[in-house]
Amino acid sequence: MLHQANMNVILDRSHLGEHVYAPLYRGYDPSYIWDLESMFMGKPWWNETYLIHFTLDVKEQIKRDDGFSHSVDFEMRRKEQEAFKIAFARSRISHKLSLDITDLDKNQVFNFIRPFLGIK
């Protein structure tokens, strides 16, 4: 859908994910993520950078798991989700949207993000 809107899009969860998974599972400080944001803030494309954070009910996350996640433990998933919320709030990307997609299909999700991205 975004491709059809003629937009250049990078879908990447490592930006916030590194802030979440590094301390929980790899034992190192992910603060370099914020250093990278600082480096990019002055770039011409920075004001056209958008951060969309999708959340999903923890039980749904576990149910839909593809088998490659770190944990199917409810409490760990809850900690991950809280850490993602903290990372999202901490990000200095000015165009940010957090959306709970529990019970939404892909068309409903796109209808929420369309105006945020300026797509008619």
C-alpha positions in Angstrom: 0.0 0.0 0.0 2.8 2.4 0.8 4.6 1.5 -2.4 1.4 2.3 -4.4 1.4 5.7 -2.6 4.8 6.4 -4.3 6.7 6.7 -1.1 10.2 5.6 -0.2 9.7 3.5 2.9 12.1 1.6 5.2 10.4 -0.8 7.5 12.9 -1.6 10.3 12.3 -2.5 13.9 16.0 -2.5 14.9 15.9 1.1 15.9 13.6 0.6 18.8 14.3 -3.1 19.0 17.9 -2.7 19.9 16.9 -0.5 22.8 14.7 -3.3 24.0 16.6 -6.5 23.2 20.2 -5.5 24.0 19.7 -5.1 27.7 17.2 -7.9 28.1 18.9 -10.6 26.2 22.4 -9.6 25.1 23.6 -7.8 28.2 24.9 -4.5 26.7 23.9 -0.8 26.7 22.0 0.3 23.7 22.5 4.0 24.2 24.3 4.3 20.9 20.9 4.3 19.3 20.3 7.8 20.7 23.7 8.9 19.6 22.8 7.8 16.0 19.6 9.8 16.3 21.6 12.8 17.3 23.9 12.4 14.3 21.0 12.2 11.9 19.0 15.1 13.4 20.6 17.7 11.2 20.3 15.8 7.9 17.9 17.2 5.3 15.7 14.1 5.3 15.4 14.1 9.1 12.1 16.2 9.0 10.7 13.6 6.6 11.4 10.7 9.0 8.4 8.9 10.5 8.3 6.5 13.4 5.3 4.2 13.6 5.1 1.9 16.6 2.6 -0.9 16.4 1.6 -2.6 19.6 -0.4 -5.8 20.0 -1.9 -7.5 23.0 0.7 -9.7 24.6 -1.4 -12.8 24.4 -1.9 -12.1 20.7 1.9 -11.7 20.2 2.5 -15.1 21.8 -0.3 -16.7 19.8 1.0 -15.3 16.5 4.6 -16.1 17.3 6.6 -17.3 14.3 9.0 -19.4 16.4 12.0 -17.0 16.1 11.4 -14.7 19.0 13.4 -14.7 22.2 10.6 -15.5 24.5 7.1 -16.9 24.5 6.9 -16.2 28.2 4.1 -13.8 29.0 6.0 -11.8 31.6 9.0 -11.3 29.3 6.8 -10.2 26.4 5.2 -7.7 28.7 8.6 -6.4 29.7 9.5 -6.1 26.0 6.4 -4.3 25.2 6.9 -1.8 28.1 10.5 -1.3 26.9 9.3 -0.6 23.4 6.9 2.1 24.8 9.8 3.7 26.7 12.0 3.7 23.6 9.3 5.1 21.5 8.7 8.0 23.9 12.5 8.6 24.1 13.0 8.8 20.4 13.5 12.4 19.1 11.9 11.6 15.8 9.3 14.3 15.6 6.7 12.5 13.5 5.7 9.6 15.7 2.6 7.5 15.9 1.9 4.6 18.3 -1.0 2.4 17.3 -2.5 -0.7 19.0 -3.3 -3.0 16.2 -5.0 -5.7 18.3 -8.2 -6.7 16.4 -7.4 -4.5 13.3 -6.8 -5.9 9.8 -4.2 -4.5 7.5 -6.7 -2.2 5.7 -7.8 -0.7 9.0 -4.2 -0.2 10.1 -3.4 1.6 6.8 -6.5 3.8 7.2 -5.0 4.9 10.6 -1.5 5.6 9.2 -2.6 7.1 5.9 -3.3 10.6 7.2 -0.3 10.5 9.5 1.9 10.0 6.4 0.0 12.5 4.4 -1.4 10.0 2.0 -4.8 10.8 0.5 
